[in-house]
């Protein structure tokens, strides 16, 4: 059985990484929602994927060169704003699990502090393509669930999985194989496959034993819940 993770909230249906997108993920019935965090110029943890704001707002400029007050003046589609991590936690706590992607240096310490402050250890995990960020946050908080994202599989990935250590691996959908899933499970790691945006691929991954499906379009998979019994809702 697999958990459904709404990517950047439910990015296929609402502006990504906004409160509206997280509300949509909750309303659909996702088990967890993924979100991206960066630091503003004044070191506030903000939820946005890109290093530059122009793709998702009506403004321009780099996130780390703008204060939180400046970022809050920008408009996302559908009258949304760039939220802080604390605002997302306030909205999502008790409703949905969080999968927080660390995008830049400086985030591990601040994100860990926010997680502990809000007492959400049982409903949160961190992920990143940057193994050094995962290593840092696991040293700060060894009990925090962490997963390594990657687009190419190599022996280095498996070494890092043990050395950091991480709790799960996050391969992009294009490289998921039965061999990767089986090897992860033998190591005691679970598998989170991301960018899974078509139903048939999701069903194929179920047969491989993938544990979590990350998608922009969670309705594709939640619709199967009652009839198939394959998708797990916690």
Secondary structure by P-SEA (a helix, b strand, c coil): cbbbbbccccccccccccaaaaaaaaaacccbbbbbbbbccccccccccccccccccccccccccccaaaaaacccccccccccaaaaaaaccccccccccccccaaaaaaaaaaaaacccccbbbbcccaaaaaaaaaacccbbbbbbbccccaaaaaaaaaccccbbbcccccccaaaaaaaaaacbbbbbcccccaaaaaaaaaacccbbbcccccccccccccccccccc
